[in-house]
Amino acid sequence: MLRRNKYLLFACKFLIMAFFKVSLGMASEKPFETFDPNKSRNWSFFTDGVMGGISSGKAFFGKSGSDNFVRLEGQVSTANNGGFIQIRHSLTKSLDDDIRSISLKVRGNGERYYVFVRTSSTLLPWQFYNASFKTSKNWSVIKLKLDAFQPSSSFLRKTIKSSSIKSIGIVAYGRDHQAKIDVSEINFTK
């Protein structure tokens, strides 16, 4: 009987610890951004006009069903050494070292878009890490592993250290095209 109670006690402890770990894991999956209209908007919109390009566009916040979102739209032009429109969010605090990916809930016009990440080592305006993804007219979740991001320069580290991330951008980039992308959620995941 004593041995059975020990096993029962062990099983209870194991279940409590397992439940606690799952709860903590779920709490760490809390979205970074849901574009809630009741929270502050820390996103900046800009184009290649900051360096002489002629791309044009806008960003605005909207709602579709239960999804709040930000829309980035405009005309991307590579004329005058240009080629981008972007929305960017600067992080106010460092991420944990164990973040391994960025996931986004997106829809768009079928074009390829990019996530640009700037870190504490991307000192010059033209330095960043990027990963691309395609959109469709329906909402879908895109998961981008941090080790899949490409540095814009050979002077940067080959991989991103998550605790060094300073900003994240959603970018229409690199070729002449009409851009239209909605993003309703962004998560940093382990």
N, C-alpha and C positions, 0 to 999 in steps of 0.2 A: 504494500500500500504506500509506503514511504517513497519507494522508487517511482511509482506511478505519479505521485504528487510532484516529484522533481521534474518529470517529463512534462507534466501539465504546466507547471510554473515556467519551464524553459519555453514551451510552445507559446504561452501567453506573452512572455517577454519578446520573443521573436516577432510575433504578430504586431505588437505595439510598436516595436522599432521599425518594422517594415512599413506600417501605416504612417508613422511619423516621417520616414524618409520620402515616401510617396507624396505626402502633404507638402513637405519642404520643396520637393522637386517641382510640384505643380505651382507652388508659390513663386519659384524662380523663373517660371515660364510666363510670368505676367508680361503683357504687351508693353513694349517701349512706347509705342505711339498708336493711338486709335482715332486721332483727329476729332476728339470730343470737342464740340463747340463751346462747352463750359470751361475748358482749360485754356491756358495761355498758348498762343501760337508762336513757336520759336523757329519758324521756317522763313528762309530768305530766298527770294527769286532773283536770278540774274542770268544774263546772256553773255555771249562772246563779245558784246559791245564794250565790255570792260577792257578789251584788248584790240578794238578796232573792227571786229566782225560785224555782220549785219543780220544775224539771226534775230528773230522777234518772237514774242510769245507772252504768256501770262500764266499765273497760277491762282487758283481760287479754291475755297472750301465748299463742299456740297454734301448732300445726303441722298442716298438711293436705298429705299426700303429701310432696313435697320442699320445700314452701313453709312457711317460718316466717312468722308474721303477728302483727299486733296487731288486736284486735277492740274496736271502740267500739260499745256498745249501751246502750239505755235509752229513756226516755220524755221527749220534748221537749214542754214546755208553755210557752205564751206568757202564762199567768196571772202576776200580780204583776210585770208588766213584764219577764218572763224570756224564754227562748226558745233555749237552747243547752246542749249538752254537747260537750266538747272534749278532745282530747289534744294536747299541745304539746311540741315539742322545741326547746330553745334551742341555737343554734349556738355552738360554742366558738371557731371561727375564721372569718374572713371568706371569702366566696366570691370567685372570680375575677370581674372586671368583664365578661367575655364570656359569662357564663351567660345564656341566652335563654329557658329553659323549665324547668318542673318536670314530671316524669312519675311516675306512680304505677301500681302493679299493684294492682287492687282487685276486690272482689266485694261484693255487698250484697243488700239486700232490694228493690231497684228504686227506692228513694227518691233524691232529689237531696241531695248533700252538698257541702261547701265545703272549700277549702284557704284558710286564713287565713295571711297573711304579715305579720310585724311587722318594722319596719326601725328604723334609728337615728333616724328622724324621727317614729315613732309613739310619742309620749311618754305619752299618756294611755291608760288601760286600754281604752277603747272605740274606739281608733284602730287600724285594720288595713287591709290590702288583701285582697280576696277574689276567688275564681273558683269557679264551681260545676261540678259534673259529675253525671251519672246513673250508677247502678250496675245490675248485673244479677247473677243467681245464679252466673254463670260468671266466672272470672278474666278481666280485660281490662286493657289498658294505656291509661291516660288521659294525654294530653299537654296541659299548660296553658302557653301562652306568657305570659311575664311581662308583656308589654304588654297582655294581655287582663284582667289583674287590675284590679279597681275599688277606688279609695280610699273609705274609709268617711266621709270628710269632705272638704270643699272646701279645707281648710287644708293637706292633704297634697299632695305632688307628684303629677302625673297618672300618672307611670309609676314603676316600681320600678327602682332602681339595684341590681343584684345584689350588689355588694360591701357594700351597707348592710343586707342581710337579717340579722336577729338571731334570728328563730324562725320555725318553720313549724308550723301546726296543722291537724288534720283535725277538721272540725266538722259536727255535725248542728245545724241552725240555722233560725230564723225562722218556724216554723209548728208547730202541734201535730202530732206524728207519732211513730210507733215507729221508733227508729233501730237499725240493725244493719249495720255495715260492717267488712270485713276489709281491711287494707292489708299487702301482703307485701314491697313494695319501693318506695323513693323515690329518684329520681335528679334531680340538677341537671344540665342538658345545655346544650351550646353551640349 
